[in-house]
């Protein structure tokens, strides 16, 4: 069942673009240290739930695993991951060394494992240690005599690691212990005073600004994990992740929301409640921010009931699906957990329904799917980000920006290059954090628009929603073609027909011949036809596994592919998705590689149906020609359908072969 979502840009009152983008990026970085290691948290939680004296299967020998995993394994994994994100494998090693110093400093009695698990300390010192090593490596680069590079590299890491471990032991650890103690005491005060529901007042608004992972995995998970070590469970795991309030909101929309949105909600409910992808309901709230009251009321009510009935989980439920909740619920807490979830759903439903006046006046007035708050189509007249402006006739450089600059931006750049070729506009693609200084116009997915504006405030930033055929593409071409105003401020000013670019005849481009595909980028064994995946997550795991099997990436790149999807979906349209990692994950790439996985039966990809999944791993531009060819195929519906249904690998290679320059 597909779900057609309202555009998240329909209400900007909650954003505060600069601050939100910075907080969102920082929160995403914190979450990226936790998310790849969720499996380890779950393993520890299950061991705890099963084998401690109050567990399902008490076993003294196996229970010995609990404390070492809590105090050593989990913080080291977090620090290692953070270091690798900053400076690759060398960063990961020095981060682990430094984290170990902080871990030891957090003990009051190491023989009995008394102390504070240093999750937050690891999240700070891991990336910091890697950054310092990165500066050190940069300072000595090119100054080492030939033959001594390995010696210098190893000793520079070892000496700096030793110093940072000592600093962590005697400097960072005591400070972090004090901070964690204060945070933990504050949270426990709220719990003991039955005031924890007040947290919903802050958590729910932050969630719909896409800060959910930062709150859950960056703040609550470390404190909740420590609670499990002492009490065997923690209700803190449910503060952000409870799917009940979102279920109530979507159900209210299904019955009482604008009529154009009602058909979209059943699919959204399935994705949210059973799939655990909470982001799918955020646009519904952003469209009508007063519904935050329903979300707060539902979440807070659930916490009241859960606290009264002793609800608690033993590990973070990731994703926040009801199935994940059931899997990590502590023994004896199932009644409390289910009561918490469905109380949140009921209260949220009732409050949201009342705020929507139980369907009275719910005709589609400026709230149709794909419409803005002014009733205009998304992209056509969509407010641009920032205050910069330019005459379309003066545009000489257009930058297509995405998070990593290796996939979706390439596809859009290919499309815009062809459209703007007659007007002499240079079109390039880059990661959003590497937009060049001479960019005049930046075209980016709307979820990244604020970051693009912060990076290049002097450029005109144009957001788009759909990767294929978004009205924003027409908006830019029309402005350049007819020398119209593009950006904020003055109204559009067109020129007379005698000077308009539209009157300049453009000769049709000759048909280009196809080149042979580079087998090192897309080989026959990288093409899998007739495959099946039960979900988007399974498809991404298969895509990541294919890149690993082809020797292109290490397994951590697959985690980065999941992290990329939480920022902006990689579904391109016409049944094609191109999953790839974040910009920070490039260090996990060993060589450039594309894959091709065909799903004739389709896979639900954020409410749309994916038939072709093309995973991407690249540190440079070797894959650009193939993605440019893919963009041309997607523009031709008949060719796109051939990719989705063909049983011939040679046909795939022929369709994706790039044209000669």
VENGI-V720152 format. One record per pair of residues at least 4 apart in sequence whose ideal C-beta (glycine too) atoms are under 7 Angstrom apart, sorted by the first residue. I is the first residue (numbers start at 1). J is the second residue. If there is no record, write none. Layout:
# VENGI-V720152
{{I:J} {I:J}}
This chain:
# VENGI-V720152
{{1:266} {1:267} {1:270} {2:267} {2:607} {2:608} {2:609} {3:264} {3:267} {3:268} {3:271} {3:280} {3:607} {4:264} {4:369} {4:607} {5:264} {5:280} {5:283} {5:607} {6:10} {6:261} {6:283} {6:284} {6:287} {6:369} {7:283} {7:370} {7:378} {7:465} {8:282} {8:283} {8:286} {8:446} {9:372} {9:382} {9:446} {9:463} {10:286} {10:287} {10:372} {10:373} {11:286} {11:287} {11:289} {11:373} {13:289} {14:209} {14:286} {14:289} {15:20} {15:450} {16:20} {17:21} {17:385} {17:450} {17:453} {18:22} {18:450} {18:454} {19:23} {20:24} {20:209} {20:450} {21:25} {21:450} {21:451} {21:454} {22:26} {23:27} {23:211} {24:28} {24:210} {24:211} {25:29} {25:451} {26:30} {27:31} {27:211} {27:213} {27:214} {27:218} {28:32} {28:213} {28:214} {28:567} {30:123} {30:214} {30:218} {31:35} {31:213} {31:214} {31:217} {31:218} {32:85} {32:563} {33:78} {33:81} {33:82} {33:123} {33:126} {34:38} {34:78} {34:217} {34:218} {34:221} {35:213} {35:217} {35:559} {35:562} {35:563} {36:81} {36:556} {36:559} {37:41} {37:77} {37:78} {37:81} {38:42} {38:316} {38:318} {39:43} {40:44} {40:73} {40:74} {40:77} {41:45} {41:74} {41:225} {41:315} {41:316} {42:46} {42:315} {42:328} {43:47} {44:48} {44:69} {44:70} {44:74} {44:315} {45:49} {45:228} {45:314} {45:315} {45:328} {46:50} {46:315} {47:51} {47:62} {47:65} {47:66} {48:52} {48:55} {48:66} {48:228} {48:232} {48:314} {49:55} {49:56} {49:314} {49:330} {49:331} {50:55} {50:56} {50:57} {51:55} {51:57} {51:58} {51:59} {51:62} {51:63} {52:58} {52:63} {52:66} {52:232} {53:58} {54:232} {55:331} {56:331} {59:63} {65:69} {66:70} {66:229} {67:71} {67:113} {68:72} {68:73} {69:73} {69:74} {70:74} {70:117} {70:225} {70:229} {71:103} {71:113} {71:117} {72:76} {72:103} {73:77} {74:78} {74:119} {75:79} {75:99} {75:103} {75:117} {75:118} {75:119} {75:122} {76:80} {76:96} {76:99} {76:100} {77:81} {78:82} {78:119} {78:122} {78:123} {78:126} {79:83} {79:95} {79:96} {79:98} {79:99} {79:122} {79:125} {79:126} {80:84} {80:92} {80:95} {80:96} {80:126} {81:85} {82:86} {82:95} {82:123} {82:126} {82:127} {83:87} {83:91} {83:92} {83:94} {83:95} {83:96} {83:126} {83:127} {83:129} {83:130} {84:88} {84:89} {84:91} {84:92} {84:587} {85:127} {85:584} {86:91} {86:127} {86:130} {86:131} {86:134} {87:91} {87:130} {87:133} {87:134} {88:587} {89:93} {90:94} {90:133} {90:157} {91:95} {91:130} {91:133} {91:134} {92:96} {93:97} {93:157} {94:98} {94:129} {94:130} {94:133} {94:157} {94:160} {94:161} {94:164} {95:99} {95:126} {95:129} {95:130} {96:100} {97:161} {97:164} {97:165} {98:102} {98:125} {98:126} {98:129} {98:161} {98:164} {98:165} {98:168} {99:103} {99:122} {99:125} {99:126} {100:104} {100:165} {101:105} {101:164} {101:165} {101:166} {101:168} {101:169} {102:106} {102:118} {102:121} {102:122} {102:125} {102:168} {102:172} {102:173} {102:176} {103:118} {104:169} {105:168} {105:169} {105:170} {105:173} {105:174} {106:115} {106:116} {106:118} {106:121} {106:173} {106:177} {107:114} {107:115} {108:114} {108:115} {109:114} {116:177} {116:180} {116:181} {117:225} {117:226} {118:122} {118:173} {118:176} {119:123} {119:222} {119:225} {120:124} {120:176} {120:179} {120:180} {120:222} {121:125} {121:172} {121:173} {121:176} {122:126} {124:128} {125:129} {125:168} {125:172} {126:130} {127:131} {128:132} {129:133} {129:164} {130:134} {131:135} {132:136} {132:160} {133:137} {133:157} {133:160} {134:138} {135:139} {136:140} {136:156} {136:160} {137:141} {140:144} {140:152} {140:156} {144:148} {144:149} {144:152} {148:152} {149:153} {150:154} {151:155} {152:156} {153:157} {154:158} {155:159} {156:160} {157:161} {158:162} {159:163} {160:164} {161:165} {162:166} {163:167} {164:168} {165:169} {166:170} {167:171} {167:172} {168:172} {168:173} {169:173} {172:176} {173:177} {174:178} {175:179} {176:180} {177:181} {178:182} {179:183} {180:184} {181:185} {182:186} {183:187} {183:223} {184:188} {184:223} {184:226} {185:189} {186:190} {187:191} {187:223} {187:236} {188:192} {189:193} {190:195} {190:196} {190:198} {190:199} {191:196} {194:307} {196:303} {196:307} {197:300} {197:303} {197:304} {199:203} {199:239} {200:204} {200:296} {200:299} {200:300} {200:303} {201:296} {202:206} {203:207} {203:215} {203:239} {203:240} {203:299} {204:292} {204:295} {204:296} {204:299} {205:209} {205:292} {206:211} {206:215} {207:211} {207:212} {207:240} {208:282} {208:285} {208:286} {210:279} {210:282} {211:215} {212:216} {212:240} {212:278} {213:217} {213:566} {214:218} {215:219} {215:220} {215:240} {216:220} {216:221} {216:240} {216:241} {216:316} {217:221} {217:316} {220:224} {220:236} {220:239} {220:240} {221:225} {221:316} {222:226} {223:227} {223:236} {224:228} {224:234} {224:236} {224:237} {227:231} {227:234} {227:236} {228:232} {228:233} {228:234} {228:314} {232:330} {233:312} {233:313} {233:314} {233:330} {233:333} {234:312} {234:313} {235:306} {235:307} {235:311} {235:312} {237:241} {237:313} {237:316} {237:317} {238:242} {238:306} {238:311} {238:313} {238:340} {239:303} {241:317} {241:320} {242:299} {242:302} {242:340} {242:341} {242:344} {243:247} {243:272} {243:273} {243:276} {243:278} {243:320} {243:321} {243:322} {243:341} {244:248} {244:298} {244:302} {244:341} {244:342} {244:343} {244:344} {244:345} {244:348} {245:249} {245:295} {245:298} {245:299} {245:302} {245:344} {245:345} {245:348} {246:250} {246:272} {246:278} {246:281} {247:251} {247:269} {247:272} {247:273} {247:345} {248:252} {248:294} {248:298} {248:344} {248:345} {248:346} {248:347} {248:348} {248:349} {248:352} {249:253} {249:281} {249:284} {249:285} {249:291} {249:294} {249:295} {249:348} {249:352} {250:254} {250:265} {250:268} {250:269} {250:272} {250:281} {250:284} {251:255} {251:269} {251:349} {252:256} {252:257} {252:349} {252:352} {252:353} {252:356} {253:257} {253:261} {253:262} {253:265} {253:284} {254:262} {254:265} {254:266} {255:353} {255:359} {256:353} {256:356} {256:358} {256:359} {256:362} {257:261} {257:262} {257:356} {257:362} {258:362} {258:364} {258:367} {259:362} {259:363} {259:364} {260:364} {260:368} {260:369} {261:265} {261:369} {264:268} {264:369} {265:269} {266:270} {267:271} {267:607} {268:272} {268:280} {268:281} {268:607} {269:273} {270:274} {270:275} {271:275} {271:277} {271:280} {271:607} {272:277} {272:278} {272:280} {272:281} {273:322} {274:321} {274:322} {274:323} {275:319} {275:321} {275:535} {276:319} {276:320} {276:321} {276:324} {277:319} {278:320} {279:566} {280:606} {281:285} {282:286} {283:287} {285:289} {285:291} {285:292} {285:295} {287:367} {290:355} {291:295} {291:352} {291:355} {292:296} {293:297} {293:351} {293:355} {294:298} {294:348} {294:351} {294:352} {294:355} {295:299} {295:348} {296:300} {297:301} {297:347} {297:348} {297:351} {298:302} {298:344} {298:345} {298:347} {298:348} {298:351} {299:303} {299:344} {300:304} {301:305} {301:343} {301:344} {301:347} {302:306} {302:340} {302:341} {302:343} {302:344} {303:307} {303:340} {304:308} {305:309} {305:339} {305:340} {305:343} {306:311} {306:336} {306:337} {306:339} {306:340} {309:335} {309:336} {309:339} {310:333} {310:336} {311:333} {311:336} {311:337} {311:340} {312:330} {312:333} {313:317} {313:328} {313:329} {313:330} {314:328} {314:330} {315:328} {317:324} {317:325} {317:328} {318:324} {319:324} {320:324} {322:326} {322:341} {323:327} {324:328} {325:329} {325:337} {325:341} {329:333} {329:334} {329:337} {333:337} {334:338} {335:339} {336:340} {337:341} {338:342} {339:343} {340:344} {341:345} {342:346} {343:347} {344:348} {345:349} {346:350} {347:351} {348:352} {349:353} {350:354} {351:355} {352:356} {353:358} {354:358} {356:362} {357:361} {364:368} {366:371} {366:373} {366:374} {366:375} {367:371} {370:377} {370:378} {371:375} {371:376} {371:377} {371:378} {372:376} {372:378} {372:382} {376:380} {376:381} {377:471} {378:382} {378:465} {378:471} {379:464} {379:465} {379:470} {379:471} {379:472} {379:475} {380:471} {380:475} {382:463} {382:472} {384:460} {384:461} {384:462} {384:487} {384:488} {385:449} {385:450} {385:453} {385:461} {385:463} {386:453} {386:457} {386:461} {386:488} {387:488} {387:489} {388:458} {388:459} {388:460} {388:487} {388:488} {389:460} {389:485} {389:486} {389:487} {389:488} {389:489} {389:490} {390:394} {390:395} {390:440} {390:441} {390:460} {390:486} {390:487} {391:483} {391:485} {392:479} {392:480} {392:482} {392:483} {392:484} {392:486} {393:483} {395:425} {395:440} {395:441} {395:480} {396:425} {396:426} {396:440} {397:426} {397:438} {397:439} {397:440} {398:416} {398:420} {398:425} {398:427} {398:441} {398:443} {399:428} {399:430} {399:435} {399:436} {399:439} {399:442} {400:409} {400:412} {400:413} {400:416} {400:427} {400:429} {400:443} {401:409} {401:430} {401:431} {401:432} {401:435} {401:442} {401:444} {401:448} {401:452} {402:407} {402:408} {402:409} {402:432} {402:444} {402:445} {402:448} {403:431} {403:432} {403:448} {403:564} {403:567} {403:568} {403:582} {403:583} {404:431} {404:564} {404:580} {404:581} {404:582} {404:583} {405:409} {405:429} {405:430} {405:431} {405:434} {405:583} {406:410} {406:580} {406:616} {406:618} {407:570} {407:578} {407:580} {407:616} {408:412} {408:467} {408:570} {408:572} {408:578} {409:413} {409:429} {410:414} {410:429} {410:624} {410:627} {411:415} {411:467} {411:572} {411:578} {411:627} {411:630} {411:631} {412:416} {412:443} {412:467} {413:417} {413:427} {413:428} {413:429} {414:627} {414:628} {414:631} {415:419} {415:473} {415:631} {416:420} {416:427} {416:443} {416:473} {417:421} {417:427} {419:473} {419:477} {420:425} {420:427} {420:477} {420:480} {422:506} {423:480} {423:481} {423:501} {425:480} {430:434} {430:435} {430:436} {431:583} {432:444} {432:448} {432:451} {432:452} {432:455} {433:455} {433:583} {435:439} {435:442} {435:452} {435:455} {435:456} {439:456} {439:459} {440:459} {440:460} {441:459} {441:460} {441:462} {441:476} {441:486} {442:452} {442:456} {442:459} {442:461} {442:462} {443:462} {443:464} {443:472} {443:476} {444:448} {444:449} {444:452} {444:461} {444:463} {445:463} {445:464} {445:568} {446:463} {446:464} {446:465} {447:567} {447:568} {448:452} {448:568} {449:453} {449:461} {449:463} {450:454} {451:455} {452:456} {452:461} {453:457} {453:461} {460:486} {460:487} {462:472} {462:475} {462:476} {463:472} {464:470} {464:472} {464:473} {465:470} {466:470} {466:573} {467:572} {467:573} {468:572} {468:573} {468:574} {468:634} {471:475} {472:476} {473:477} {474:478} {475:479} {476:480} {476:486} {477:481} {478:482} {478:484} {479:484} {479:486} {481:501} {481:502} {482:494} {482:500} {482:501} {482:502} {483:495} {483:500} {483:501} {484:492} {484:493} {484:494} {485:490} {485:491} {485:492} {485:493} {495:499} {495:500} {496:500} {497:503} {512:659} {512:660} {513:659} {513:660} {514:657} {514:659} {515:657} {515:658} {515:659} {515:660} {516:657} {517:522} {517:626} {517:653} {517:656} {517:657} {519:523} {521:592} {521:593} {521:594} {521:622} {521:623} {521:626} {522:526} {522:594} {522:596} {522:626} {522:656} {524:649} {526:546} {526:550} {526:593} {526:594} {526:595} {526:596} {527:596} {527:649} {527:652} {528:546} {528:596} {528:597} {528:598} {529:598} {529:647} {529:649} {530:598} {530:600} {530:647} {531:597} {531:598} {531:599} {532:599} {532:601} {533:538} {533:539} {533:542} {533:599} {533:603} {534:538} {535:603} {535:604} {536:540} {536:603} {536:604} {536:605} {536:606} {537:541} {538:542} {539:543} {539:603} {539:610} {539:613} {540:544} {540:561} {540:562} {540:565} {540:579} {541:545} {541:558} {542:546} {542:597} {543:547} {543:561} {543:579} {543:595} {543:597} {543:613} {543:615} {544:548} {544:557} {544:558} {544:561} {544:615} {545:549} {546:550} {546:595} {546:597} {546:615} {547:552} {547:553} {547:557} {547:593} {547:595} {547:615} {547:617} {548:553} {548:554} {548:555} {550:593} {551:590} {551:591} {552:589} {552:590} {552:591} {552:593} {552:617} {553:557} {553:588} {553:589} {553:590} {553:617} {554:588} {556:560} {556:588} {557:561} {557:581} {557:585} {557:588} {557:589} {557:617} {559:563} {560:564} {560:581} {560:582} {560:585} {560:588} {561:565} {561:579} {561:580} {561:581} {563:582} {564:570} {564:580} {564:581} {564:582} {565:569} {565:570} {565:579} {569:606} {570:577} {570:578} {570:579} {570:580} {571:577} {571:605} {571:606} {571:608} {571:610} {572:576} {572:577} {572:578} {572:634} {573:634} {574:634} {574:637} {574:640} {575:609} {575:610} {575:611} {575:612} {575:640} {575:644} {576:612} {576:614} {576:634} {577:605} {577:610} {577:613} {578:614} {578:616} {579:613} {579:615} {580:615} {580:616} {580:617} {581:585} {581:588} {586:619} {589:617} {589:618} {589:619} {592:617} {592:618} {592:619} {592:620} {592:622} {592:623} {593:617} {594:614} {594:616} {594:623} {594:626} {595:614} {595:615} {596:614} {596:652} {597:613} {598:611} {598:612} {598:644} {599:603} {599:610} {599:611} {599:613} {600:611} {600:644} {600:645} {602:609} {602:610} {602:611} {603:610} {604:609} {605:610} {611:644} {612:643} {612:644} {614:630} {616:623} {618:622} {618:623} {623:627} {624:628} {625:629} {625:658} {626:630} {626:656} {626:658} {627:631} {628:632} {628:658} {629:633} {629:656} {629:657} {629:658} {629:659} {630:634} {630:656} {631:635} {632:636} {633:639} {633:640} {633:643} {633:655} {634:640} {636:640} {637:641} {638:642} {639:643} {639:655} {640:644} {641:645} {642:646} {642:651} {642:655} {643:652} {643:655} {646:651} {646:652} {649:653} {650:654} {651:655} {652:656} {653:657}}
